[in-house]
Amino acid sequence: MIALFGGTFDPVHLGHINMAKHCVKHFNLATLYFMPCAIPAHKAAPGISTAHRIAMLKAAIAPYPYFQLDLRELNRTGPSYSLLSLQELRAQYPQQPILFLIGMDSFNSLDKWYQWQTITQLCHIVVFQRPGLKCSAHGELKAYQQASECNDSTEFTTQPGGKLYFLTGEELAIASSDIRDAIKKGINYNELLPKAVGQYIQQQQLYLSDE
């Protein structure tokens, strides 16, 4: 089984690590790939380069032999869509189950993603609950949930994609945006981050301002 965890990871924090560890344990995965996505220019914080995000991810996952990086979206020229990455993997592994880990916030807006219905057929979607966020699917997304949700994760091994699974586990109320705000305000944030990531942010003087 191929397992991907996509996100901006700006910065990667303990909530991300917790979520990924639960997924690895629950599905007995040999490897889970963190797949950082490109940040649109209008959303990127000036001074926070792709190289910094990669360096923080490498530092965060270093203690875990079952975590790896997949940098295909950062290396791609042109639009960086999850669809393209999943199509590439599906072409490479036609029959292999692909697991795509996302948070509940991402699931609630999945129907806004580029060709989202194609994505749901290319892989199995695994949704991890974040504190304070509940499933709010409606319309076509609700119809997908009702048709595809399964409670038995062993179903993932019987077909390459198409299933939806809600993964529960210890929940850490951490958001990258809150960490960035805390740094700008001079508030201690180290308990929210892997130690090596906190050290890197301090050494590189990241997120100190928007200017």
C-alpha positions, 0 to 999 in steps of 0.5 A, spaced: 500 500 500 502 506 498 500 512 503 501 519 502 500 525 506 499 532 503 499 539 505 503 545 505 507 544 512 508 551 513 511 549 518 510 542 520 508 541 527 506 535 532 499 535 530 501 533 523 506 528 526 501 525 530 496 524 525 501 521 520 503 516 526 496 514 527 495 512 520 501 508 520 499 504 526 492 503 524 493 501 517 500 497 519 504 501 513 511 500 512 512 507 509 508 514 509 510 519 504 509 526 506 508 530 500 509 538 501 505 542 496 506 548 492 504 554 496 500 559 491 504 566 490 499 570 494 499 565 500 506 564 501 509 568 507 515 572 504 522 569 506 519 562 507 522 558 501 520 551 499 527 550 501 526 552 508 519 547 508 523 541 506 529 542 511 523 543 517 520 536 514 526 533 513 528 534 521 521 533 523 521 526 520 528 524 521 527 520 528 521 515 524 524 510 519 517 509 516 516 516 514 519 519 507 518 525 503 515 525 496 517 532 493 514 531 486 509 537 487 515 541 489 519 539 483 513 539 478 513 545 473 506 548 472 500 547 476 501 543 482 495 539 483 494 533 488 490 530 481 496 530 477 501 526 483 495 521 484 495 520 476 502 519 476 502 514 481 496 510 479 500 510 472 506 507 475 502 502 480 496 500 476 493 495 481 496 498 488 492 501 493 493 508 494 491 511 501 491 519 501 491 522 508 487 528 509 484 532 515 477 533 516 478 541 514 480 538 507 475 533 507 469 538 508 472 542 502 474 536 498 469 538 493 472 545 491 479 541 489 481 540 482 477 534 479 476 532 486 471 526 483 477 523 479 481 524 485 476 519 489 477 514 484 484 514 484 485 513 491 482 511 498 481 517 502 483 517 509 480 523 513 483 524 520 479 528 525 481 535 528 478 538 534 472 542 533 471 540 526 466 536 524 464 533 518 460 538 514 459 534 507 453 536 503 451 535 496 455 531 491 460 531 497 455 528 501 453 523 496 460 521 495 461 520 503 454 515 503 456 511 497 464 510 499 465 510 506 467 504 509 468 502 517 473 496 515 480 498 513 481 491 510 477 493 504 483 498 502 487 492 500 481 489 495 481 494 490 486 500 488 481 506 490 474 509 491 473 508 499 473 513 504 475 512 511 474 516 517 480 515 522 480 517 529 485 517 534 488 522 539 487 529 537 492 535 538 489 542 537 495 545 533 494 549 526 500 552 522 497 559 522 496 559 529 504 557 530 506 563 525 502 568 529 505 566 535 512 567 533 510 574 530 507 576 537 513 573 541 509 567 544 512 561 546 510 555 541 516 550 542 511 545 545 507 545 538 513 543 534 518 537 534 524 540 537 528 540 531 523 544 527 523 549 533 530 550 533 531 550 525 525 556 526 529 560 531 536 559 527 533 561 521 529 567 524 523 564 520 516 567 521 518 573 524 514 578 520 509 579 514 514 584 511 
